[in-house]
Amino acid sequence: MKWSTSDATISTVSASGVVTIALTIGGELWIWGANTFGQIGDGGISSERSTPYRLLTGVSAIAAGGHFVVIYKTNGEFWTWGRNSYGQLGDGTMQNRNNPVKITF
């Protein structure tokens, strides 16, 4: 699969109603879709992306929920971002996050 100027072999894909994420064999996280609640994780809102955008590296597992994303990194860290109206991000708040936030247990 070819996106932009990078060749990426996709190992896993996850999608919600508004955002899609893909994980490459090399641990790159690619993301696209709506960004109303910061679910793209690029620091902004209301800037939909219609083409894949490489957001993170060192990722081993991914999940897309309703307007939010959760990832597990190869170093054992959990990161989340997007809508947080019910505390679903796990960061101890109910504040939406436009950038990835590390979750501690």
CORBELCOR-V921191 format. One record per pair of residues at least 12 apart in sequence whose ideal C-beta (glycine too) atoms are under 6 Angstrom apart, sorted by sequence separation. I is the first residue (numbers start at 1). J is the second residue. D is the distance in Angstrom with one decimal. If there is no record, write none. Layout:
i & j & d
I & J & D
I & J & D
//
This chain:
i & j & d
10 & 22 & 4.9
11 & 23 & 5.5
20 & 32 & 5.7
35 & 47 & 5.2
59 & 71 & 5.2
60 & 72 & 5.6
69 & 81 & 5.8
84 & 96 & 5.2
20 & 33 & 5.3
35 & 48 & 5.6
69 & 82 & 5.6
83 & 96 & 5.5
90 & 103 & 4.7
10 & 24 & 5.9
11 & 25 & 4.8
19 & 33 & 3.7
34 & 48 & 5.3
41 & 55 & 5.3
59 & 73 & 5.6
60 & 74 & 4.8
68 & 82 & 3.3
9 & 24 & 5.9
18 & 33 & 5.3
58 & 73 & 5.1
67 & 82 & 5.2
68 & 83 & 5.1
8 & 24 & 4.6
9 & 25 & 4.8
18 & 34 & 3.9
58 & 74 & 4.9
67 & 83 & 3.6
81 & 97 & 4.5
32 & 49 & 4.6
81 & 100 & 4.8
19 & 39 & 4.7
32 & 52 & 4.9
68 & 88 & 5.9
79 & 100 & 4.4
80 & 101 & 5.9
30 & 52 & 4.2
31 & 53 & 5.7
79 & 102 & 5.6
80 & 103 & 5.8
30 & 54 & 5.5
31 & 55 & 5.2
77 & 102 & 5.7
78 & 103 & 4.3
28 & 54 & 5.6
29 & 55 & 5.1
29 & 56 & 4.3
39 & 67 & 5.2
28 & 57 & 5.3
39 & 68 & 5.8
27 & 57 & 5.7
29 & 59 & 4.6
37 & 67 & 4.7
39 & 69 & 5.9
27 & 58 & 5.3
27 & 59 & 5.1
23 & 59 & 5.8
23 & 62 & 4.9
41 & 81 & 4.5
21 & 62 & 5.1
21 & 64 & 5.2
38 & 81 & 6.0
39 & 82 & 3.5
38 & 82 & 5.5
19 & 64 & 5.5
37 & 82 & 5.2
37 & 83 & 3.7
27 & 74 & 6.0
14 & 62 & 5.1
16 & 64 & 4.3
21 & 69 & 6.0
3 & 52 & 4.7
14 & 63 & 5.3
15 & 64 & 5.5
16 & 65 & 5.7
12 & 62 & 6.0
14 & 64 & 4.3
16 & 66 & 5.5
45 & 98 & 6.0
43 & 98 & 5.2
43 & 99 & 5.2
38 & 96 & 5.4
37 & 96 & 4.9
38 & 97 & 5.8
41 & 100 & 5.2
38 & 98 & 3.3
//
